[in-house]
Amino acid sequence: MANSMITGGFGFVGRHLVRMLLDKGDNVTVFDIVPSSPFLEDIKGEFAVKVGSLGNWAHVAEAITANKVDTIYHVGAAIPPLTERDPATAFDANITGTYNILEAARLFNLKSVIFASTQSSYSDGDAFIPMDFPQRPGTFYGMTKVCGERMGESYWRHFGVNFRGVRYCIVNGPGRGGVNPGQFVVWTLQMAALKRPFKVFVEPDVEVASIYVKDAAKALIDLNEADDAKLRYRVYPIMGYSVTAKQLADVAKKYVPEADISFRVNADMMAKVKSLNLARQMDISLAREDWGFKPEFDLDKSMQDYVKQCTENRELLNYEIPEF
Ligand SMILES: NC(=O)c1ccc[n+]([C@@H]2O[C@H](COP(=O)([O-])OP(=O)(O)OC[C@H]3O[C@@H](n4cnc5c(N)ncnc54)[C@H](O)[C@@H]3O)[C@@H](O)[C@H]2O)c1
């Protein structure tokens, strides 16, 4: 049985990982700067919590030793837009924080560190990003993630720390917070599932690469369990599907015929979406070949799960969203 610690376990991806690892029989510790998540209230007695900051070595070391942690799923991070207006917080959480996690893995001889990186670690790139495409991020956030990847590889090379990671594209699922331009993917499906109106703020042909949150969380477990001898890389890009805004509206109406989804393009958001180039496809063939990455959720299955989650947890998911 593994003693797993999830940094950022009260966040969007982290809270799915908490449930999956508990289902697997792991002892789970959540390490987060916030003390709880309403999405985990129903199982809050089933895992340990350490409230602390990733950038604080004492907090990290204490959480690991007190809970006899042997495996770390490092998904805690400062994310945009905070990272772009507050570089000090971004550096502390994402660079000092990742250094602290890796140093702890070295000093306490942990079994593995599994890291969540991002497609934002590339610059605008081409429509298709091959495996060894240079990572020249255009954001502070992306820079911190490239730094985390390179640090992890160095700890693996020099000290044998079993560092592994994935690069996510946009992760979608009910309850994902934030106001990023790619958020229209979530809001289109979530508002439809809640039977509330939503005006999609990008043009219908805008395309994004995305992955459903349950596949994103499960991939971290699968990568941790992969045979080391088969890993040609330490960090693998993964994605689930490419989808246009129109396809999102269509699938929403397919499963919720009364859904009130229309388009009202916001020029500012359109410009941001274009500059971020969210349609880029990453090469997932190596993740498939080396550790059997296989997303379970296509667009239809994702929407079916939005409907299920929004029906079962309406009080948690029926919050106000900004209008653009
Ligand atoms: N959601 C996406 O589309 C996406 C895409 C690419 C990569 N990622 C990466 O996946 C991971 C999970 O993303 P998410 O969507 O769940 O983000 P999230 O913001 O929902 O969760 C991040 C968690 O980290 C915690 N955290 C932040 N700073 C901390 C600190 N200094 N110390 C301790 N905890 C801290 C937050 O409280 C939060 O619970 C992140 O590393 C993110 O960079 C996410």
The ligand as an SDF file (V2000), in Angstrom:
LIG
                    3D

 44 48  0  0  0  0  0  0  0  0999 V2000
   -6.4040   22.8080  -15.3280 N   0  0  0  0  0  0  0  0  0  0  0  0
   -5.6900   22.8560  -16.4570 C   0  0  0  0  0  0  0  0  0  0  0  0
   -6.2310   23.0710  -17.5450 O   0  0  0  0  0  0  0  0  0  0  0  0
   -4.2000   22.5950  -16.4370 C   0  0  0  0  0  0  0  0  0  0  0  0
   -3.5280   22.6240  -17.6600 C   0  0  0  0  0  0  0  0  0  0  0  0
   -2.1570   22.3950  -17.6620 C   0  0  0  0  0  0  0  0  0  0  0  0
   -1.5020   22.1180  -16.4740 C   0  0  0  0  0  0  0  0  0  0  0  0
   -2.1860   22.1210  -15.2900 N   0  0  0  0  0  0  0  0  0  0  0  0
   -1.4440   21.8600  -14.0470 C   0  0  0  0  0  0  0  0  0  0  0  0
   -2.1420   20.8590  -13.3220 O   0  0  0  0  0  0  0  0  0  0  0  0
   -2.0320   21.1040  -11.9430 C   0  0  0  0  0  0  0  0  0  0  0  0
   -3.4110   21.1390  -11.3180 C   0  0  0  0  0  0  0  0  0  0  0  0
   -4.1510   22.2070  -11.8870 O   0  0  0  0  0  0  0  0  0  0  0  0
   -5.5870   22.5720  -11.3640 P   0  0  0  0  0  0  0  0  0  0  0  0
   -6.4030   22.9490  -12.5330 O   0  0  0  0  0  0  0  0  0  0  0  0
   -6.0540   21.5080  -10.4560 O   0  0  0  0  0  0  0  0  0  0  0  0
   -5.2720   23.8960  -10.5450 O   0  0  0  0  0  0  0  0  0  0  0  0
   -5.9990   24.4320   -9.2320 P   0  0  0  0  0  0  0  0  0  0  0  0
   -5.6500   25.8750   -9.1150 O   0  0  0  0  0  0  0  0  0  0  0  0
   -7.4220   24.0470   -9.2030 O   0  0  0  0  0  0  0  0  0  0  0  0
   -5.2640   23.6260   -8.0710 O   0  0  0  0  0  0  0  0  0  0  0  0
   -3.9800   23.9810   -7.6140 C   0  0  0  0  0  0  0  0  0  0  0  0
   -3.9320   23.7170   -6.1140 C   0  0  0  0  0  0  0  0  0  0  0  0
   -2.6260   24.0950   -5.6460 O   0  0  0  0  0  0  0  0  0  0  0  0
   -2.7910   24.7940   -4.4180 C   0  0  0  0  0  0  0  0  0  0  0  0
   -1.6490   25.6880   -4.2240 N   0  0  0  0  0  0  0  0  0  0  0  0
   -1.3610   26.8220   -4.8960 C   0  0  0  0  0  0  0  0  0  0  0  0
   -0.2520   27.3820   -4.4060 N   0  0  0  0  0  0  0  0  0  0  0  0
    0.1730   26.5860   -3.3990 C   0  0  0  0  0  0  0  0  0  0  0  0
    1.2730   26.6350   -2.5160 C   0  0  0  0  0  0  0  0  0  0  0  0
    2.1560   27.6370   -2.5450 N   0  0  0  0  0  0  0  0  0  0  0  0
    1.3960   25.6580   -1.5990 N   0  0  0  0  0  0  0  0  0  0  0  0
    0.5030   24.6440   -1.5260 C   0  0  0  0  0  0  0  0  0  0  0  0
   -0.5420   24.5290   -2.3590 N   0  0  0  0  0  0  0  0  0  0  0  0
   -0.7130   25.5020   -3.2780 C   0  0  0  0  0  0  0  0  0  0  0  0
   -4.1030   25.5620   -4.5810 C   0  0  0  0  0  0  0  0  0  0  0  0
   -4.6440   25.9430   -3.3170 O   0  0  0  0  0  0  0  0  0  0  0  0
   -4.9670   24.5610   -5.3310 C   0  0  0  0  0  0  0  0  0  0  0  0
   -5.6960   23.7260   -4.4330 O   0  0  0  0  0  0  0  0  0  0  0  0
   -1.2380   22.3950  -11.7810 C   0  0  0  0  0  0  0  0  0  0  0  0
    0.0980   22.0750  -11.5170 O   0  0  0  0  0  0  0  0  0  0  0  0
   -1.3870   23.0630  -13.1200 C   0  0  0  0  0  0  0  0  0  0  0  0
   -0.2860   23.8800  -13.4040 O   0  0  0  0  0  0  0  0  0  0  0  0
   -3.5300   22.3490  -15.2500 C   0  0  0  0  0  0  0  0  0  0  0  0
  1  2  1  0
  2  3  2  0
  2  4  1  0
  4  5  1  0
  4 44  2  0
  5  6  2  0
  6  7  1  0
  7  8  2  0
  8  9  1  0
  8 44  1  0
  9 10  1  0
  9 42  1  0
 10 11  1  0
 11 12  1  0
 11 40  1  0
 12 13  1  0
 13 14  1  0
 14 15  2  0
 14 16  1  0
 14 17  1  0
 17 18  1  0
 18 19  2  0
 18 20  1  0
 18 21  1  0
 21 22  1  0
 22 23  1  0
 23 24  1  0
 23 38  1  0
 24 25  1  0
 25 26  1  0
 25 36  1  0
 26 27  1  0
 26 35  1  0
 27 28  2  0
 28 29  1  0
 29 30  1  0
 29 35  2  0
 30 31  1  0
 30 32  2  0
 32 33  1  0
 33 34  2  0
 34 35  1  0
 36 37  1  0
 36 38  1  0
 38 39  1  0
 40 41  1  0
 40 42  1  0
 42 43  1  0
M  CHG  2   8   1  16  -1
M  END
$$$$
